[in-house]
Amino acid sequence: MSMDVHHLAGRPVIIGGGIAGLMTALHLAPEPVLLLSRSPLGADASSTWAQGGLAASLGGDDDPELHLADTLAAGDGLCNRDMASLILNAAPGAIERLAGFGVRFDRMPDGTLRLGLEAAHSRRRIVHADGDGSGREVMRALVAAVRSTPTIEVVEGNEARRLAVDDGRIAGVLASSPTGPVFFATGRIILATGGIGGLFLDSTNPLGSCGQGLTLAARAGATLADLEFIQFHPTALDGSERPMTLISEAVRGEGATLVDETGRRFLDGVQGAELAPRDVLARAVWNHLANGHRVFLDVWERPGPAFARQFPTIASACSKAGIDPAHDLIPVRPAQHYHMGGVAVDGLGRTSVAGLWACGEVASTGLHGANRLASNSLTEAVVCARWVAESVAGTPPRRTKQAIASDCPPLDPAAVRPLLSRALGVVRDGEGLVAAARALLPLAERNGAASDPAAVGLMIAVAASRRRESRGAHYRMDFPYHATVARRSEITLEAALAAARELEPVLEGVP
Ligand code: SIN
C-alpha cells in the first residue's frame, strides 16, 4: 500500500483531542501546530465524559498546602511532592484560564464559583460546570476555541500507530487514515492520548481508550512509570451497558450513602466511610460484592429531591436503565476509571525520548502517586498543558529524515480485556499476574490486532508482579502490607518483554 508523506515544515504534532491536547494546542498558538485525533474532536475523548470537575483551592478556608496534604495522603506515599506542589499551586490559575476560554462554570447566586466536595478532600474545592456535565462543557468551550484558532490544523479520523525515531530523536508519526497510511514528518510530538479503560471489561472510559499513547512511547523506547497503579471507581452503575456509567463521587459528597441489599450501611469499619479515599472504598465495595452481597447508592434523603437537578447526566442514565432514584436504590460496583501510571515525564512534560512530550492521563508526572485524589486529573491536564507548550515552543524544530513504513493491523483489544480484568483488578495476586503475563506475551510479540493492547497489558502485569507490596490502588493478597520504603517504578517495553520471557527468575517469590 502506498503511503502519503506530509512534511510539516517544523510544525509540532499533538496526538489526542481531549482536554490535554486541546489546551496544549491553544497554549502553543500562535505557533502553528497540527492536532491529530482518531475521532471528531470531543466525540471519543474521556475528557468529555468527566462528571467530576477540577480540584483547586479557591475557597476562603482553603489553600494549596491543604490541597497538597490531601493529595499526598491519597497518593499513599508515592507522590512526587515537588511536582504535586507546583501543579496544585497553579490550579486556581488554570480555572481562570478555562473561564477565559469560555467555560461556563457553576456559580453561586453572588457570582462566585460553586465549590463541591469529593472523597478524601478536606475542603470543598471541586469546580463543576453544568452539574455533572463538567467535561462536556469544558470540551465544548475548548473545541470552539481550537476551531477558531487559524494556526491549529485539526486532522480528524487519523489514528497514530507508530513513532519514527532517528538517532534517538523523534522524526515523525505514522498514522492510519481512512485512505491508508499517512506519515507526518516532525521532530516534536506531544502525546495526549488519554488512558487505558478500553483494555478492561468494566470501565467508565470510552472503549477506544486502549493505551495507544503508552504503546507509541514504549515502542519508541521511552521509559514508563508507575504502570501498576490503576484506579477503580467504587460506584459505576451496575447494569448491562458497556462502558459503564459513572455515578460521580460528588453524589456521595452531597450526602448519598452506600447500602447493601438489606438496606444496611456496611462501611462501619471504614475510616471516612462514603468519603474514604477511592482505593479504600473500591476495595470495601469489591469485598462486600465478593461476599455475595449487592451494593447500592441511596440518594433518597440526600441529595434527595435535588438529585435530578444537580446530577442531570446521572439521572438520565438511571432513567435509561429503568431506575428512578427517587424511589429505587442505584446498584453500583467498582469499574476501571483512571490510570495513575503513564509515560514518565519531567516537570516540562518531556519524556526520555528527545522530541517527545506527554500530557494528561497518558503522562506520569508523579502528582497522583499510588491513588489519584478525585478531580485532580483535569486540573493536572490544564496546568501541565501550559508548561508542555512552553517547552515545545522553546525547542527548535529540526530537519527530519526518512519516513517509516510499517504494517499496522487495525487495533482490537478484545483478546486482552478478559486477561487484564481478571489479573489486574481491584484485588491481585502473584499467580494471576504471572498467568496474565504468560498469556499476553505471545499476543504482544505477534504483529496482530491485539499486539499493541497486549504490549500495554504486559508492561502493566510485569510492573504489578514486581511490586511485592500493597499500596494505594495496587492491592496484592499475597503481599497485603506496605513495603518499608515507598518507591516509584519504571519500566520499558524491552524490559517487560525480557522479564516475561524469563518469568521464573524475574517473578521469583510468586507462589
Ligand atoms: C467522579 O465524579 O466521581 C469522578 C471524578 C474524578 O474521577 O476525578
Residues whose N, C-alpha, C, O or C-beta is under 5 A from the ligand:
A	BS01	SIN	Q51 G52 I247 S248 E249 A250 A374 S375 N376
